[in-house]
Amino acid sequence: MALTDRLLDAWYKGHPALALMRPLESLYRRVVNRKRARFLAGQSERYKAPVPVIVVGNITIGGTGKTPLILWMIDYCRARGLRVGVVSRGYGARPPSLPWRVHPQQPAEQAGDEPLLIVNRTGVPLMIDPDRSQAVRALLAQEPLDLILSDDGLQHYRLARDLELVLIDAVRGLGNRRCLPAGPLREPVERLQSVDALLYNGAATDQADGYGFRLKPSALVNLLTGERQPVDHFPPGQALHAVAGIGNPQRFFNTLEGLHWRPVPHAFADHAVFTAQALSFSPSLPVVMTEKDAVKCAPFAAPDWWYLAVEAVPSPAFVSWFDSQLNRLLP
């Protein structure tokens, strides 16, 4: 088990050795609290965009479903006639220069897996740069936009924002509720009191302090041909190799089991770099992976490789709330 996996296991299931990290956690908390306080007090420079900015982020290490929700928000805003753009850090990307505009079919190593997925799916104007304020400036210089969505960036205070949405895994929650390195939190749990909305990925109903949303499998897509098949394409009991290089691979494996298949799990690190050799599994079975992994594997895909497309389904209460916020921000 990799060090990252062992840490995640300890953070969410508990381990006595984490007590040794309390002094480092205390130092980390002071640093992040002071950083936020400086920006709120106007002591550090912040960029305020001329259009509303909505940040979709989390305070935990690991995946919480930000990308599917971003895709839903893009579609919802466009249905209202809004011109929407997206900015992202572009984790793992190695573009020739920054800021970098992501276009469909760019190499994943250049654009980053999540930005490329978003652009391939929607064609939305998207700019990557670790300095998201620079990304916003560059995007607005190229496109007339009404609204910008920031994929992650909750802790990137250099970019002022009009709404903060925080996603939480409904099953794993906040783990031991401690900050790095003693726990999975990027910021103290008290930070959640200042955000505009919490969304619980995997919650069947709204929670006392937030909204529920779920990820619904929508299609199987062949990496080589682009052929789309319904999610009952494989019969119940079908054995297959399941590939997931995401923040919480088990969620993907559980989804495949929920479709009544028998996945052989192959968990990789989040944003992993794949090769054909690494995905040469035995015995010979169909391979099903996440869409995020598929954008990196498409150049060397085999005929029986598929990805499972999923759609975010937020609760009706969140849809109503989000609509009211758009009315407020864009009267």
Kinemage of the C-alpha trace (Angstrom):
@kinemage 1
@onewidth
@group {chain A} dominant
@subgroup {mainchain}
@vectorlist {calphas} color= white
{ca met a 1} P 0.000 0.000 0.000
{ca ala a 2} L 1.388 3.418 -0.998
{ca leu a 3} L 2.091 6.036 1.665
{ca thr a 4} L -0.814 8.175 0.454
{ca asp a 5} L -3.198 5.232 0.727
{ca arg a 6} L -1.962 4.427 4.229
{ca leu a 7} L -2.480 8.026 5.290
{ca leu a 8} L -5.990 8.124 3.854
{ca asp a 9} L -6.785 4.892 5.638
{ca ala a 10} L -5.504 6.302 8.920
{ca trp a 11} L -7.322 9.629 8.519
{ca tyr a 12} L -10.674 8.013 7.876
{ca lys a 13} L -10.424 4.881 10.019
{ca gly a 14} L -8.119 6.080 12.788
{ca his a 15} L -4.570 5.219 13.852
{ca pro a 16} L -2.756 5.960 17.137
{ca ala a 17} L 0.386 7.147 15.309
{ca leu a 18} L -1.509 10.228 14.070
{ca ala a 19} L -1.169 11.691 17.577
{ca leu a 20} L 2.531 12.205 16.826
{ca met a 21} L 1.534 14.651 14.074
{ca arg a 22} L -0.453 16.974 16.319
{ca pro a 23} L 2.376 19.562 16.663
{ca leu a 24} L 2.684 19.754 12.865
{ca glu a 25} L -1.073 20.031 12.583
{ca ser a 26} L -1.062 22.952 15.020
{ca leu a 27} L 1.570 24.729 12.938
{ca tyr a 28} L -0.364 24.035 9.737
{ca arg a 29} L -3.590 25.422 11.221
{ca arg a 30} L -1.848 28.650 12.255
{ca val a 31} L -0.394 29.108 8.772
{ca val a 32} L -3.673 28.585 6.897
{ca asn a 33} L -5.680 30.695 9.351
{ca arg a 34} L -3.220 33.584 9.088
{ca lys a 35} L -3.227 33.346 5.303
{ca arg a 36} L -7.013 33.608 5.149
{ca ala a 37} L -7.090 36.403 7.726
{ca arg a 38} L -4.595 38.485 5.707
{ca phe a 39} L -6.752 38.281 2.584
{ca leu a 40} L -9.982 39.028 4.463
{ca ala a 41} L -8.348 42.046 6.117
{ca gly a 42} L -7.156 43.372 2.759
{ca gln a 43} L -3.491 42.918 3.656
{ca ser a 44} L -2.847 40.656 0.653
{ca glu a 45} L -3.784 41.444 -2.922
{ca arg a 46} L -7.003 39.952 -4.272
{ca tyr a 47} L -8.308 40.065 -7.820
{ca lys a 48} L -12.006 40.860 -8.206
{ca ala a 49} L -13.277 39.806 -11.618
{ca pro a 50} L -15.820 41.989 -13.435
{ca val a 51} L -18.186 38.998 -13.629
{ca pro a 52} L -19.388 36.694 -10.826
{ca val a 53} L -17.041 33.878 -9.791
{ca ile a 54} L -18.329 30.661 -8.225
{ca val a 55} L -15.796 28.387 -6.535
{ca val a 56} L -16.562 24.658 -6.343
{ca gly a 57} L -14.111 23.140 -3.887
{ca asn a 58} L -13.572 21.052 -0.801
{ca ile a 59} L -11.635 21.140 2.447
{ca thr a 60} L -10.575 17.502 2.336
{ca ile a 61} L -7.831 15.643 0.513
{ca gly a 62} L -9.331 13.252 -2.021
{ca gly a 63} L -12.124 13.283 -4.567
{ca thr a 64} L -15.599 14.544 -3.727
{ca gly a 65} L -17.223 14.761 -7.183
{ca lys a 66} L -16.352 18.331 -8.156
{ca thr a 67} L -15.989 17.647 -11.880
{ca pro a 68} L -19.462 16.078 -12.395
{ca leu a 69} L -21.024 18.961 -10.493
{ca ile a 70} L -19.093 21.491 -12.599
{ca leu a 71} L -20.444 19.765 -15.721
{ca trp a 72} L -23.982 20.001 -14.359
{ca met a 73} L -23.521 23.694 -13.550
{ca ile a 74} L -22.216 24.414 -17.048
{ca asp a 75} L -25.298 22.828 -18.611
{ca tyr a 76} L -27.652 24.534 -16.180
{ca cys a 77} L -26.149 27.993 -16.732
{ca arg a 78} L -26.152 27.558 -20.496
{ca ala a 79} L -29.817 26.543 -20.390
{ca arg a 80} L -30.455 29.957 -18.851
{ca gly a 81} L -28.630 31.610 -21.753
{ca leu a 82} L -25.506 32.431 -19.737
{ca arg a 83} L -22.032 32.480 -21.252
{ca val a 84} L -19.980 30.489 -18.776
{ca gly a 85} L -16.234 29.866 -18.538
{ca val a 86} L -14.121 27.674 -16.265
{ca val a 87} L -10.724 28.118 -14.636
{ca ser a 88} L -8.661 25.352 -13.094
{ca arg a 89} L -5.263 24.809 -11.553
{ca gly a 90} L -4.625 22.077 -14.102
{ca tyr a 91} L -3.084 19.648 -11.646
{ca gly a 92} L -0.358 17.581 -13.311
{ca ala a 93} L -0.556 19.520 -16.582
{ca arg a 94} L 2.632 20.576 -18.367
{ca pro a 95} L 1.524 23.227 -20.856
{ca pro a 96} L 4.049 25.154 -22.998
{ca ser a 97} L 3.106 28.376 -21.197
{ca leu a 98} L 0.754 29.775 -18.587
{ca pro a 99} L -2.049 30.724 -18.567
{ca trp a 100} L -3.011 27.937 -21.016
{ca arg a 101} L -6.289 27.637 -22.931
{ca val a 102} L -7.450 24.032 -23.069
{ca his a 103} L -8.970 22.842 -26.347
{ca pro a 104} L -10.610 19.492 -27.189
{ca gln a 105} L -8.292 16.617 -28.005
{ca gln a 106} L -5.170 18.238 -26.580
{ca pro a 107} L -2.799 15.734 -24.952
{ca ala a 108} L -3.811 15.078 -21.365
{ca glu a 109} L -0.245 15.617 -20.159
{ca gln a 110} L -0.455 19.134 -21.595
{ca ala a 111} L -3.951 20.095 -20.495
{ca gly a 112} L -4.516 18.043 -17.328
{ca asp a 113} L -7.042 15.228 -17.029
{ca glu a 114} L -9.970 17.047 -15.421
{ca pro a 115} L -9.755 20.217 -17.573
{ca leu a 116} L -9.533 18.090 -20.716
{ca leu a 117} L -12.538 16.015 -19.628
{ca ile a 118} L -14.604 19.179 -19.076
{ca val a 119} L -13.653 20.691 -22.435
{ca asn a 120} L -14.132 17.452 -24.364
{ca arg a 121} L -17.581 17.010 -22.838
{ca thr a 122} L -18.844 20.615 -23.108
{ca gly a 123} L -16.543 22.718 -25.300
{ca val a 124} L -16.616 25.365 -22.557
{ca pro a 125} L -13.902 28.073 -22.599
{ca leu a 126} L -11.398 26.855 -20.001
{ca met a 127} L -8.082 28.283 -18.848
{ca ile a 128} L -5.562 26.606 -16.552
{ca asp a 129} L -3.036 28.299 -14.298
{ca pro a 130} L -2.012 27.637 -10.679
{ca asp a 131} L -2.658 31.365 -10.224
{ca arg a 132} L -6.387 31.291 -10.875
{ca ser a 133} L -6.645 35.073 -10.906
{ca gln a 134} L -4.280 35.039 -13.900
{ca ala a 135} L -6.433 32.359 -15.505
{ca val a 136} L -9.558 34.493 -15.075
{ca arg a 137} L -7.875 37.578 -16.561
{ca ala a 138} L -6.653 35.611 -19.560
{ca leu a 139} L -10.030 33.960 -20.133
{ca leu a 140} L -11.923 37.257 -19.988
{ca ala a 141} L -9.430 38.773 -22.436
{ca gln a 142} L -10.406 36.094 -24.960
{ca glu a 143} L -14.098 35.498 -24.298
{ca pro a 144} L -17.167 37.617 -23.428
{ca leu a 145} L -18.491 35.777 -20.378
{ca asp a 146} L -21.299 36.258 -17.881
{ca leu a 147} L -20.034 33.882 -15.202
{ca ile a 148} L -16.893 31.967 -14.250
{ca leu a 149} L -16.737 28.656 -12.419
{ca ser a 150} L -13.540 27.799 -10.549
{ca asp a 151} L -12.863 24.070 -10.466
{ca asp a 152} L -11.412 23.774 -6.961
{ca gly a 153} L -9.552 26.800 -5.584
{ca leu a 154} L -11.370 27.211 -2.288
{ca gln a 155} L -8.026 27.957 -0.641
{ca his a 156} L -6.795 30.200 -3.491
{ca tyr a 157} L -7.749 33.453 -1.802
{ca arg a 158} L -5.975 35.619 -4.355
{ca leu a 159} L -9.114 35.181 -6.459
{ca ala a 160} L -12.147 36.907 -4.957
{ca arg a 161} L -15.355 34.927 -5.244
{ca asp a 162} L -19.089 35.546 -5.089
{ca leu a 163} L -20.144 32.044 -4.056
{ca glu a 164} L -18.341 29.170 -2.364
{ca leu a 165} L -19.721 25.656 -2.749
{ca val a 166} L -18.040 22.881 -0.768
{ca leu a 167} L -18.460 19.195 -1.583
{ca ile a 168} L -18.226 16.454 1.047
{ca asp a 169} L -18.204 12.706 0.558
{ca ala a 170} L -21.376 11.561 2.338
{ca val a 171} L -19.833 8.205 3.261
{ca arg a 172} L -16.355 9.247 4.383
{ca gly a 173} L -17.350 12.643 5.753
{ca leu a 174} L -14.484 14.673 7.179
{ca gly a 175} L -12.567 11.691 8.549
{ca asn a 176} L -11.065 12.451 11.943
{ca arg a 177} L -11.830 16.183 11.367
{ca arg a 178} L -8.169 17.136 11.831
{ca cys a 179} L -5.969 19.195 9.537
{ca leu a 180} L -2.946 17.996 7.616
{ca pro a 181} L -0.849 16.024 8.324
{ca ala a 182} L -2.836 14.562 11.247
{ca gly a 183} L -6.035 14.433 9.200
{ca pro a 184} L -7.462 15.014 5.714
{ca leu a 185} L -8.553 18.651 6.145
{ca arg a 186} L -6.953 21.432 4.103
{ca glu a 187} L -8.554 23.982 6.429
{ca pro a 188} L -10.058 23.720 9.917
{ca val a 189} L -13.601 22.407 10.044
{ca glu a 190} L -14.783 25.837 11.225
{ca arg a 191} L -14.163 27.071 7.681
{ca leu a 192} L -17.406 25.383 6.621
{ca gln a 193} L -19.382 27.947 8.620
{ca ser a 194} L -18.382 30.672 6.156
{ca val a 195} L -19.191 28.962 2.843
{ca asp a 196} L -22.438 29.498 0.974
{ca ala a 197} L -23.521 25.877 0.554
{ca leu a 198} L -22.464 22.334 1.396
{ca leu a 199} L -23.224 19.435 -0.930
{ca tyr a 200} L -22.984 15.814 0.184
{ca asn a 201} L -21.993 13.474 -2.621
{ca gly a 202} L -23.864 10.196 -2.237
{ca ala a 203} L -26.524 11.489 0.153
{ca ala a 204} L -29.983 10.248 -0.830
{ca thr a 205} L -31.643 13.242 0.841
{ca asp a 206} L -30.704 16.735 1.918
{ca gln a 207} L -28.833 16.978 5.218
{ca ala a 208} L -29.421 19.311 8.128
{ca asp a 209} L -26.538 21.531 7.016
{ca gly a 210} L -26.410 20.921 3.279
{ca tyr a 211} L -27.832 19.489 0.079
{ca gly a 212} L -27.671 15.960 -1.228
{ca phe a 213} L -26.502 15.005 -4.678
{ca arg a 214} L -25.612 11.761 -6.358
{ca leu a 215} L -23.714 10.555 -9.398
{ca lys a 216} L -25.869 8.639 -11.860
{ca pro a 217} L -24.203 6.298 -14.389
{ca ser a 218} L -25.473 7.332 -17.812
{ca ala a 219} L -23.581 5.355 -20.475
{ca leu a 220} L -20.674 3.120 -21.330
{ca val a 221} L -18.404 4.744 -23.905
{ca asn a 222} L -15.777 2.874 -25.902
{ca leu a 223} L -12.388 4.578 -25.715
{ca leu a 224} L -11.339 3.475 -29.188
{ca thr a 225} L -14.467 4.136 -31.237
{ca gly a 226} L -16.568 6.521 -29.134
{ca glu a 227} L -19.462 4.047 -29.331
{ca arg a 228} L -22.023 4.659 -26.584
{ca gln a 229} L -23.958 1.847 -24.974
{ca pro a 230} L -26.534 1.845 -22.147
{ca val a 231} L -25.350 0.849 -18.701
{ca asp a 232} L -26.985 -2.557 -19.086
{ca his a 233} L -24.647 -3.327 -22.008
{ca phe a 234} L -22.879 -5.925 -19.881
{ca pro a 235} L -25.131 -8.582 -18.337
{ca pro a 236} L -25.465 -8.941 -14.550
{ca gly a 237} L -22.536 -10.872 -13.130
{ca gln a 238} L -20.125 -9.723 -15.863
{ca ala a 239} L -16.515 -9.856 -14.616
{ca leu a 240} L -14.392 -6.905 -15.690
{ca his a 241} L -11.235 -5.020 -14.795
{ca ala a 242} L -12.113 -1.754 -13.028
{ca val a 243} L -9.542 1.062 -13.295
{ca ala a 244} L -9.759 4.174 -11.126
{ca gly a 245} L -7.080 6.831 -10.701
{ca ile a 246} L -9.249 9.211 -8.681
{ca gly a 247} L -9.332 10.567 -5.148
{ca asn a 248} L -11.668 7.843 -3.881
{ca pro a 249} L -11.392 4.746 -6.128
{ca gln a 250} L -13.656 2.669 -3.900
{ca arg a 251} L -16.617 4.863 -4.814
{ca phe a 252} L -16.139 3.888 -8.469
{ca phe a 253} L -15.825 0.202 -7.639
{ca asn a 254} L -18.991 0.401 -5.552
{ca thr a 255} L -20.798 2.010 -8.483
{ca leu a 256} L -19.854 -0.883 -10.760
{ca glu a 257} L -21.048 -3.372 -8.148
{ca gly a 258} L -24.301 -1.422 -7.974
{ca leu a 259} L -24.713 -2.116 -11.691
{ca his a 260} L -24.506 -5.840 -10.785
{ca trp a 261} L -21.112 -6.437 -12.381
{ca arg a 262} L -18.147 -8.169 -10.743
{ca pro a 263} L -15.277 -5.656 -10.894
{ca val a 264} L -11.687 -6.713 -10.358
{ca pro a 265} L -10.447 -3.478 -8.728
{ca his a 266} L -7.276 -1.730 -9.886
{ca ala a 267} L -6.782 1.434 -7.815
{ca phe a 268} L -4.220 3.984 -8.971
{ca ala a 269} L -3.106 7.263 -7.449
{ca asp a 270} L -5.204 10.335 -8.188
{ca his a 271} L -4.074 11.885 -11.516
{ca ala a 272} L -1.934 8.810 -12.222
{ca val a 273} L 0.007 8.554 -15.472
{ca phe a 274} L -1.086 5.392 -17.303
{ca thr a 275} L 0.654 3.176 -19.837
{ca ala a 276} L -0.629 0.306 -21.952
{ca gln a 277} L 1.661 -2.031 -20.043
{ca ala a 278} L 0.245 -0.947 -16.679
{ca leu a 279} L -3.250 -1.821 -17.914
{ca ser a 280} L -2.353 -5.209 -19.373
{ca phe a 281} L -4.331 -7.334 -16.968
{ca ser a 282} L -4.884 -11.057 -16.711
{ca pro a 283} L -7.255 -12.739 -17.272
{ca ser a 284} L -8.510 -11.088 -20.444
{ca leu a 285} L -11.692 -9.202 -19.525
{ca pro a 286} L -13.327 -5.935 -20.574
{ca val a 287} L -11.756 -2.889 -18.913
{ca val a 288} L -14.014 -0.183 -17.474
{ca met a 289} L -12.538 3.040 -16.123
{ca thr a 290} L -13.589 6.528 -15.087
{ca glu a 291} L -14.004 9.233 -17.709
{ca lys a 292} L -11.203 11.189 -16.055
{ca asp a 293} L -8.821 8.270 -16.607
{ca ala a 294} L -10.116 7.680 -20.134
{ca val a 295} L -8.830 11.018 -21.451
{ca lys a 296} L -5.304 9.811 -20.611
{ca cys a 297} L -5.743 6.254 -21.891
{ca ala a 298} L -7.499 6.968 -25.208
{ca pro a 299} L -4.248 7.229 -27.258
{ca phe a 300} L -3.341 3.585 -26.546
{ca ala a 301} L -6.790 2.104 -25.890
{ca ala a 302} L -7.706 -1.492 -26.740
{ca pro a 303} L -11.024 -2.429 -28.405
{ca asp a 304} L -12.623 -3.670 -25.161
{ca trp a 305} L -11.799 -0.607 -23.048
{ca trp a 306} L -14.744 1.475 -21.883
{ca tyr a 307} L -15.391 4.368 -19.543
{ca leu a 308} L -18.471 4.876 -17.419
{ca ala a 309} L -20.005 8.291 -17.999
{ca val a 310} L -21.772 9.715 -14.948
{ca glu a 311} L -24.060 12.688 -14.431
{ca ala a 312} L -24.490 14.738 -11.270
{ca val a 313} L -28.054 14.760 -9.952
{ca pro a 314} L -28.386 17.466 -7.281
{ca ser a 315} L -31.415 17.625 -5.043
{ca pro a 316} L -34.376 19.784 -6.126
{ca ala a 317} L -33.735 22.040 -3.140
{ca phe a 318} L -30.202 22.755 -4.345
{ca val a 319} L -31.401 23.438 -7.888
{ca ser a 320} L -33.882 25.968 -6.509
{ca trp a 321} L -31.231 27.555 -4.286
{ca phe a 322} L -28.698 27.733 -7.115
{ca asp a 323} L -31.269 29.319 -9.402
{ca ser a 324} L -31.989 31.998 -6.798
{ca gln a 325} L -28.262 32.722 -6.479
{ca leu a 326} L -27.947 33.171 -10.225
{ca asn a 327} L -30.887 35.583 -10.115
{ca arg a 328} L -29.109 37.518 -7.381
{ca leu a 329} L -25.717 37.598 -9.089
{ca leu a 330} L -27.026 38.148 -12.626
{ca pro a 331} L -30.323 40.041 -12.350
